[in-house]
């Protein structure tokens, strides 16, 4: 327990390899967020209102699986390959197979289709928790250096956006290559899933768990410990509340994009083009995160992204629908959102160390699970907003849409993100008080085994 932490600087290979974890993750996770609703409504014939409930309820179920995954990972003792990496890799392989099954639908009644969709997506979510929780916790044991964590956050966000870019550009062309979408969807999902496994393997092979806790670790976590972790860790609580709005904004954008391109812009083939520009610029934009964090700190860097995103999305809702103005503004808004989303990963690792310093017990898995809980709730909110808007405005699959339905799509694409980012900005500005200077002091305390509990 009292081993000295390895202060050796991370190599560029390690940092890039860590980002490949989220790259691999995106090749499986992003498919469900961007295309599964379209598969349910337009291919399987499931009404939008019923499809909405699939996402809402399964994401709520998934959210409650994260604490279980976090507790299981925290109670595990490090082995030859560490504590987090083996669980991540094994679960990733299982997740790939399940991703394909979510895009397969037997020729059965609508009621039976609903049962199949619920079961497949719930099982997928359970395995996803055991993939993403250990991966998300990994950064906190790779390094405690502020600058390196901001770099890891950048590489992770780059991996995520890279996966969004490739899946966003390649999925539809693969899909439409097949005359029968019932074949096209699972084939496209299978190709993406194989790439996803490769991304996780690169992360598994080339990263190391360097940080050894000075506090108690590998202890069994109870439900009481889980809630204590959340409500006694103010930086974590602020992050959880912020994430409800940032991730729901991002997912609503991604989920509605294929509908908006097909019906509002008039051609579903525009979706890969818009994604190429939007996500491609975001990949370039996040390269500025380390320099911005170095100059402004993590909190102000996030605020800059929020402000720009609010303005861009607000203008996109007000201005008339036009491919060029829409693409330009949705790109600016997405680049702006990528900045606080990138900084978020550094915030999480900081919250893990803060929790250890504050309580004297280090709980990487449970802390990350609590954060990931908010992401799952945010995904549920996004599904409710996206498919709820389609249902309320009279969306009819594969038909000419009414002005009311098109306005609903535009509101989800632009108005909701603007409002959500405004709330997120208020939350992070008022509630997050763990400055970079304070964090550095906490790290120094942890290095000598000093905790707030012992100091008081």
N, C-alpha and C positions, 0 to 999 in steps of 0.2 A: 504493500500500500504506500510505502514511503519512498518509492523509487524516484530518483530525480528525473524531471521531465527532460526529454531530448530537445535541446534548444537549437539544433541544427536547422539551418534555413532549408525550406522546401525547394526542390529543383523545379525548373520549368516543366519538365516531363511530369512530375507529380501533380502540379497545378492543372495542367491541361488534361491529364488523365482523370482527375476528379471531375472536371467539367463533362467528360465523356459519360459519366454516370447519369447526369440529367439529360444528356443527348440520347442515351439509350432509353431512359425513362419516357422521354417525349414521344418516341416512336410507338409506344403502346398507349400511354395516357392521353396524348393529344387526339388520337383517333376517336376515342369515346366522347371527348369534349366537342370536337368539330363536326363529326360525321354520323355518330350513332343516332342522334335525333332524326336526321334526314333519312337514315336507313329505316328507322321505326315508322315514321309517318308516310314516306313516299314509296317504300318498297314492301314493307310488311303490312301496310294498311291499318296501322294502329292510329286512332284519332289523336290529335295534338294534345288534348286534355289528358288522355290516358298516358301518353308518352311523357308528358310533364311529370305525372305522378311517379313513373318509373324512376326518373332521375332524382326527384325530390326525396323519395323514401329510401332508395338504395344509397344515396349519398349520406343521408342521416344514419343509416345502418353502418356505412363505412366509417363515419366519424367516430362511432362508438367502438369500432374495432381498433382504432389507433391506440387508445390507452392500453388495450390488451397486448398489442404488438410492442408498445414501448416498455411495458412492465416485463414482458418476456425477454426482451433484449437486455434491459438493465440487469436482470437477475443472472444473465449468462456470464460466465467467466471467460476471459480471453483465452483463445487457443493458439494453435500454430499460425493461423492467418488473422488473429485479432478477434475482437468481439463482434464487430458490425459487418465486416466484409463477407464472411461466409454466408450469413443469413441473407444478406442482400443478393448475392449471386445465385443461390439456390432458388430463392423466391422469384427472381427475375426470369429464370427459365420456365417456371410454372406460369408466370404471368403472361409470357409470350403465347403459350398454348391457349390460355383462357381468352386472350384478346381476339384470337381467331373465332372462338366459339361465340363471342358476343355478336359477331357479324354474320352468324349463321342462323337461319330461321327455318324450321321444318314447315311443311305445307299442312298446317293444322288450323283449327278455328281461331278466331281473334282472341277468345278467352284463354285458350291454351297458349297462344303466342305471348300473351301477357304474363302467364305463369313462367314460361321459358325465359322471357326477357328479364323478369325480376330475379329468377334463380341464377341465371348466367352472370348478370351484372353484380349481384351481391357477392357471389363467390369470387368474381374478379376483384371486387373491392377489398375483400378480406386478404387476398394474396398481395394486392397492391400495398396494403398497410405494412406487411412484412418485408416488402421490397423498399418502400420509400422511407420508412422510419429509420432503419439502420443506415441507409444512404445519407439521409439528412443529418443524422447524428455524427457521421464520419468526420465532417469538417472540424467539429469541436475537439476532436482528439488528434487531428493532424498538426495543428498549430494553435498557439494563443497570441501570436503576434498580430496587432491591429491591421497593419498594412497587408500582411499575408492573407488575413481573413477577407479583407476587401478584394484582394486579387482572386481568392478562391470563389467569392461570391460572384465576381465578374465572369470567371470561367464557367461557373455553374449556369449563370444566366445566358452566357453565350451558347452553352450546350443546349439549353432549353429552347432558345430562339432558333438555333440551327436545326433542331428537330422539327420545330414548328414550320420553319421555312421549307425544308425538304418534303415533309408530309403534306404541307399546304400546297406545294407546287406539284408533287408527284401523284398524290392519291387520286385526284379526279381524272387525270389522263389514263392511269391504270384502270380505273373504274369504267370509263366510257369505252375502253378498248374492247370490253366484253358486251355483247348485245344484251345479255341477261344480267341485271345488276345483282341478282341473287348469287351469281358466280363471281362477279367483279368485286363486290365488297369483301368477301372472305379471302380472295386471292390477294387483293391489295393489302389487307390486314396481315396476311401471312408474310408477305415480303417485308413490310415495315417491322414486324415482330422479330424477324431474323436479324435485322440491323440493330434492333433494340438490345438483343442479347449480346451482340458484339460490343456495343457501347458499354454495357455493364461489365463485360469481361476485361476491357481495357482499364476501366476504373479499378476493378478488383485486383488486377495483376500489378499495377504500377503505383498504388498508394500504400501508405503505412500508417498505423495508429501509434503516434509518438507520445501523446500526453498521458501521463500516469497520474491519477488523482491522489492528492494528499489526504482527502477526506474519505469517509466511508463510501464504499461502492459495492456493486454486485449484491445488493440487498433486495429482498422481495418487497415489491411495492403494493400497497393496498389502495383502495379507492380513496381513503382519507388522505393518503400521501399525494395522490394525483391532484385532488382539489387544493391541497396545501401548496403544491408546486405552482399552481396557477395563481391563486389569490394572494400569495405572499411574495410573488415575483412581479413587481410593478412593470418593469420593462417587457416581460413576457405578456402580461395582460394587455398592455398598450398595443403590442404587436398583434395579438390575437384579434382585438377589435378592429385594428386597421386592416388586417388581411381580409376580414369579412367583406370589405368594400372594394379593395384593390383586385382581389382574385375574382370576385363576382363580376366586376367590370370587364376584366380581361376575358373571362370565359363566355360572358354574354356576347362580346364582340366576336370571338372565334366561332361560337355556336350559330350565330345569326348570319355570318358572312356568306355562307353558301346559298342561303335563302335570298339574301339581299342582292347578290350578284345575279342570280337566276331571274328574280322577279322585278326588282327595282331598277337594276342596270340592264336587264334584258338578255343576259347571256351567262349561263353557268360557267362557260369557259374563261370568263374574266376573273373567276375566283383565284386560279393559280397566279395570274398576273398581278392582281392586287396583293396577294400574300407575298409574292416575290419582292415587290417594292416595299410593302409595310414591314415585313419581318426582316428583310435584308437590311434595310436602313436601321432597324433596331439592333441588329447584330453589330453593326458599325458603331452605333450610338453608345452602346454600353461600354465600349473601350474607354470612354471618358470617365467611367465610375471611379477607378483608383485615384486619378488626378483630382477629381471633384471632391472625393472623400478626404484626400490629403489637404486640400485647400479649405474646404468648408466644413468638414466633419460629416458623419453619416446622416444626421438628422436634417441639416440644411440641404444636403444633396437630395434627399427624398422630397423635401418641400419644393425645390426647384422643379422636379419632375411633376409633382402634383399640379402646380400652378400652370405650367405649360399645357399639361393634359386637359385641365378644366377648360382653358381658353379654346384649344383646338377642337375638342369634342362639342363644346357649346356652339361654336361657329358652324360646325358640320351639321348640326341639327337645324339651325336657323336658315342657312343658305339652301337654295333650290337643289334638287338632286341632279348631279352632273358627275360623270365619271372622273373628270380631271380634278375638280375641287374636292370631291369625296375622297379620292385616292390620296391627294396631297394632305388633307386634314386628318384622315384616319391614320396616315403614316406618322405625322407629327405627334398625334395623340398616343400612338402605340409606342413610339420611341420614348416619349415622356413617361409613360407607364412602366416601361422596361427599367428605367433608372431606379425608382423606389422598390420595384420587385427584385432587382439585383441586390440592392443594399439590404433587403430583408434577410437574405441568407447570412450576412454578417451579423445582423441584429439577433438572429436566433442563437448563433454560437456565443455571442456576448451574454445573452440571457441564461444560457447553460452555466457559464462561469459565474455569473452574478448569483444564480441560485445556489451553487456550491458554496460561495463565499457567505451568502446570507444565512443558509441553514446548516452548513457543515456536512451536507450529504450531496454527492454528485449524482444527478439523474439525467444523463444525456437522452436516453430513449423516451422517458416519460415527458421531459420538457419538449422535445421535438414532437412527440405525439400530441401534446396539448396544442402546439402551434398548428400541426397538421390537421387537428380536429377543426380548427377555424377554416382551413382551406377546403375541407370537405363540406362544411356548412355553406361556405361561399359558393362552391360548385352547385349545391342544392338551390341556393338563391338564384344563381344564374339560370339554371334550368327552369325554375319557376317563372322568372322574368321573361325568358326567351319564348318558351313554349306556351306560357300563360298568355303572352301578348298575341301569339299566333291564334290561339283558341278564342280569345276575347274579340279579336278584330275580324274574325270570319275567314281565316286562311283555308284555302282549298288546294290540296296537293296537285301539282302538274296542271294548273289552270291559270287563266288570267286573274290577277288579284285586284280587289277593289282598292280605291284610294285610301280607305280606312285601314285595310290590311297593310298597305305599303307604308303608311304613316307609322303604324305600330312597329314595323321592321326598322324604320329609321330611328324611332325613339329608343329602341333597344341598342342599336348600333352607336348612337351618339349622345342622346339626352341622359340615358341611365349612367353611362360611364362618367359624364361630366358631374352629375350629382353625387355619384359614389366616391369619386376622387376628392370632391370638396369635403365630404364627411371624413374621409380617411386623413386628409390634411389636418383637419381640426383635431382629430384624435391624437395623431402623432405629435403635433405641436404642443398640445396641452398635457399629455400624459407621459410621454417618453422622456425621462430625465436622466438616463444613463449616458453621460457624455463620454467622448473618447478619452479624455483626461481621467475621468473617474474610473473608467474601465481599466486603464493602465495601472492605476493604483490597486485595483482589485487583483489584477494578475500578479503584482508584486507581493501582495498579501498571501495569495495562494501558493506562490513559490516557496514561501517560508512556513507554510502550514498555519497561517493566521486567518481566522474567520470572524465575521461580524458577531457571531454568537459568542465566541470566546472573548472578543474585545469588550462586549457589553457585560 
